Amino acid sequence: MAEIGPNTRLRVSPFYEATVREGVTGFSPYNKMLMPVSYGHPQAEYERLLTGVAQWDVAVERQVEIKGPNAAALAQILSVRDISKIEFGMGRYVPMCDHRGVLINDPVLLKLEEDRYWFSIGDNNILLWARAIAAERGIEAEIEEPDVSPMALQGPKAEDVVASVLGDRVRSLRYFGFDHAEINGIPLIVQRSGYSKQGGFELYLLDGSRGSELWDIFREAGQPFGIGPGNPNPAERIESGLLSFGGDTDDQTTPFEVRLGKYVNLDLPDEVVGIPALRKHHAGGLKRHLVGVKLEDQNQRPGHLRWYDVEKNGTRVGSMTNGVWSPRFGKTIGYLLVTTDVQPGDRVEVLREDGRFAGTVSDIPFY
C-alpha cells in the first residue's frame, strides 16, 4: 500500500496521537493537514453519530483571525452575507465569493470582540485571500492563523457529555452561540455547532500543546454515554443535506446554485467582494442547481472517486458531485449539480467507471 511520507507541508493536529490510540485507519488531506476519516468500523461510527455521541478531530477546520479597528469592515468585505447584526458570542454562516461571484468558501464567522473575528474555514487558503483583499483595498488589519484547533462532539447525547464537563450553562447556548471555558487549565471556546444534523458542540482548543489531554477528558466523561471516535460522516451529511465546499462545488459555482441564496444579501455595498457579480447572476436566473439522487443499484460499491457525468434521456445534463452508500435507504444516494430542467421525480443515469446506473432525482435533504 502506498504511504504518504512525513513532511512539514502536511501538518498533524494536536489530537493526532489521540486518534492513533483510538485506532484511526484513514486520513484525508484538508487545509494542508491530516483529517481522520475512518476508524475501521463505518457502520458503528454511523450508528454512534445517530444514536449516541461521536468524538471528532476536526482541527483541520482552521481559523483566520482578523483583528484591529478595521476588522469589522474587512470581515464584511469578505462576506456576501450582512454581518452587521452579529452579536458578541455568536457565529453566522457566511458564504465567501471571489470577484466573479463564485463560491470560494462557506465558513462560520465568530464575533469574539468588536475588533476581533474568526472565519472558521473550509478547505481553501482564506488566510492568503484575506491578506490579498486587505492589501488590494488598503485596509490595515492583523490577519493571522491563531493556535486554535476544534474538536467536535456530535450526536443526540453530545450535550449531556459536554455539560458533564463544562456545566449545564452550555445547554443554554443557541446554535452557533459560543462562550469561553477552561478545564484543568486548558483554555477553550465551546460552541453549539458541528458538521452534522444530529446536534452537538465544537470545542476550540486554544493551546495546541494540550490536545491529547483535552481528548482524554471528554473521552472519559463520555464513557457512560457510549462515546467513541468518528469523523464528519459522508452518509449522514448527504442524508441530511449538508453542503461540502470543494466536494459539491467547482470553479464556476455560485451560492445560488447550491442552495445558499438565502445567505446572500444583494443590497450590500459594491465594495463587498462578489456582490456586483452576484447581482448579475441573480438577474440572469439559474442555469444549474443542486438536487439529490437515489440510485437503483443496491450493491455497496467503492467510494466516489470523481465527479461523474449524468444523463437525462441520453443527453448530458451535469454531474454527480458526491455519492455514498446510505444505511438509512439501503442504496447509494448523492448530489447532482445539473441543469435546472432536471427536477425531483425525473429519471437519470449516472456514468461511473464501473457502469451506468439509473436513478431518480430527489429533493434535498433526503429525510
N, C-alpha and C positions, 0 to 999 in steps of 0.2 A: 504494500500500500504506500502511495506517495505521502510524504510528510512535508509540512511547512517548516523550514529551518528557522531557528531563533534569530531574530534581528530586531533592531531598535525602531524599524519602521512600523512594526505591528505590536502595539503595546498590550500587556495583560492588565486586567483590572485589579483593584485592591481585594476583590473577592476570589481571585483566581485559585489560590491554594485551597480555599474552602470548597470550591466547585470540584477540584480534583479529588478531594477527600470524599465528596458526595458521589463520585463515580461518573463524572461527565464523560460522554463518549463522542461528542462532536462540537465543533466550533464553526462560526462563520465570521468573516471579516466585516467590520462595521465601524465607521469613523476611525479607521486605522487602529482598531483594537480587535480582540477576540471576544466574540459573544457566544456563550454556551447555547447550543440549540438542541441538545439531546442528552439524556442520561440513560438511554438504552431501553426504556420501558414506555414507549409512546402512549399506549392505551392507559396505563396507570397515571401518567403525567396529565393526560387529558381529563380523566375522571377526577383526579385530585383538584384540578382547577375548577371544575363544575360543581363539585360537592363538598370540598374541604378547603384547604389552603395550600398554595404553592409558593415556594421561595425562589425568586429570580435574581440572577446577577444581570442587571441592565446598566452597568457602569458605562457602556458604550453610548448611552444617552448623554452626550456631553453638554456642558453649559457654556454659552457665550455671554459673558458679563459685560454690560455697558454701564459705565459709571461716570458721574460728573454732572455739572449744571445743564449740559445739553443732552443728557441721557434719554429723557422722555421724548424730545424732538427727534432724535436719531432712531429710537425704537419705533416711533410711528412711521418714519420714512421707510423703514424696512418692513412694515406690516401693512397688508392691504385690508385689514380689519381695524375699525376705530378702537383705539386703546385708551381713549381719554377718560373713560369712566371706570377703569380698573381700580379697585380698592387695594390698600395695603393688605398683604397676606392673602391675596387672591391670584390665581392664574387665569389665563384665557388662551384658547386655541386660536392661533393666528397664522393663516397661510402667508407665505412669503413668495413673491414673484420677481422675475427679472424684468428688464425694460420692455420685453415682448409680451408681458402678461403671462408668461409660462411659469408654472409652479416649480420652485426650487427648494422648498422645504415646507413643513407644516408643524412647526414647533408649538410648545406651550410656553407662553410668556408669563414669567413670575415677576410681580412688582414687590421688591423687598423694601425699598425706601423711595422717597420722592425722586432721588437722583441715582437709583441703582436698580437694574433689571437683569434678569436672566432669560435668555432664549434656551429652552431645553429642546435640543435639536434632533432631527432625524439624520440620516446618513448623507451628509454633504458638508463641504467646508464653508460653513457660515461665518466662522471667525475671519477668514480671509475676505469673504464678501462684505461683512460689516465694516472692516477696516477700509476696504476699497471705496465703498459708498461714502463713508465719513470723509475720506480724502477728496473724493470727487466733489463733494458739497462744501468742503472747507469747514467741517464740523469738528471741533475739538472734544474728544471724549476718551476715557480709558476703556479699551476694548481688549479683554483677556479671556483665556480659558482658566477658570479657577480650579482649585483642588476640590472638586465636587463629584461624587460618584453615587448614583442611585442604586438602591437595592429595592426590589418590589416584593410585596406580599399580596397575592391575588386569590380570590375565591370567596365564597359566602362566609367562611369562618375567619377571614383575614382580620376583620375589625376586632374580633374577640382576642386574637393573638396580639395585635398592636396595643390594644387597650390594657392587656395584662402586663405589658412592659412600660408603657408611657402614660397610663392612666386613662380614665373614662373621658377626659376632655377631648380626646381625639374623635369620639363618637359625634361630637357637635360640628366637626369640620364639614363645610359644604364641599361639593365636588369642585376640584381644583383649588380649594382652600388649603392653606398651609400655616404652620407655626414652627417656631424654634423649639428644640428639645435637647436633652442631654441624658445619656445613660452611661453610668460608670466612667464619667469624664469624657465620653465620646460625643462630640458636637454633631447635631443633626438638624435637618429641616424635614418635618413629616408633612406629607401632602396626600389628601384623598384623591387618588388618580391611578392610572395604570393602563397598559395596553391590552385590556380585556373588557368584556362587558359583565364580568362576574363580581365586580366590586373589589376594592382593596386600597392599598396605600403604596406610595413610593417614599422611601427613606433616603434622603440626600445626605450621604456621609461627607462631612466637612474636613476629615483628616484621613487621607489615603493610606496612612501607615497602620490603620486600625480596622481594616476590612474584615479580617478573619474573626476578630473579637466581636464585631457587630453581627456578623453572620451567625456565630455560635450562640449569642444571646437570644436571638429570635428563633433559632432552630430549637433551642432548649425550651423556650416558652411555648413553642408550637406543638410540642410532643403530645399534650393531651388532646389536641385538635387534629392529629394525624398529618402534621406538616411534612412536606417532602420537597425535593428540588424540582424545578421546572424551568420553563422559558416561555417567552411570548409564543403562544401556541398557534400554529398556522391553521389548524382545523377550527379552533374556537374563534379566531379573529375573522375568518372568512364567513363562518356561520353567522357571526354577529354583525357583519357588515362594516368592519373596520378597514380603513384605507392603509396601504403600505406605500409610503412615498418611495419612489425609485423602483418598487416592485410592480405597482399598478399604474405608474406614470412614465411617460417618455419625455423626450426633449421638445415636445410640442404641446404638452398637456396644460390646459388652463384649469383653474379651480372649478369653473362651471361644468367641465366635462366629467369631473369625478365627485360630483355632489357636494362641493364646498362653496357653492354660490352664496349660501346664507351667511357665510363668514366673510364676505367681501362687501365693503361699503364704497360704492362708486362715487359718492359725494365727497370723498376725501380730497384734499388738495392735489393738484397735479404733481407736486413735489414728491408725493409718495411713489416709490418705485413700482411701476407696473400699472398704476391706476389709469393713465391715459389709454394704454393699450387694452386694458380690460373693458373700458367703456366701448371701444370699437368691437371687441369680441362679443360683448353682450348685445350690442345693436345688430350685429350680423347674424345672430342666432346660433344655436348649437349645431355642429356638424357630427360630433361624436358624443357618446355618453357611456357611463359605466353601468352595466347591468350584471345580473347573475346568470349562471347556467348550471343545470343538473344534467350530467351525462348518464346515458342509459347503461353503459358498461359498469358492471358491479364487481369487477376484479380490482383488487388493490394493486396499483401499478407504481413504478418508480416516481419520485417527486418531479415537480415541474422544473424542467431544465432551461427553458427559454420561453419567450412569447410564441404561441402557436397561432397559425392562420385560422380564421373562422370563415366558413362559407354559409350563405343562405341561398337556397335554390341554385347552387352551383356558382355563385358569384362571391368573391372575397368581400367581406364587409368589415373586417378588422381583426383583432387579436384576442386570444385568451391570455390574460396577463398572469394569472396565478390559478393553480388548481390544487386540490388536496382531497384525500380520502376522508369523508365525513362519517364519523361513527354515528352521529345522530340520524343521518339519512341512509347509511349503508351504500353509498355510491360516491363517485367523485363529483365535487362541486367546485365552482370557481367564479372568477370575474371575467367579463368580456368588455373590452373597450372597442366599441363598434359604432357604425353609423346609426343615426337616430331613427332610421326606418325599421331597425330591429327592435322589437318590443316584447315584453313579457308574454309568454304563450307561444312565441314563434319557434319553429324548428330550425336548428342549425347543425352544422358538422364542424368538429374541431379536428385539425390535421396535425397529429403528433407524428414523431418519428417511428412509432410502433403501430400506426394505423389511423383510420378515420373513425371518429366516434360521434355518434348522433347525440343530441341533447335538446333540452327545452329551456328557453330563456326564462329567467325568473326575476322577480323583484329582489332588491337588497334592502334590509337584511333578509336572510333565509327563514328566520323564525322570530 
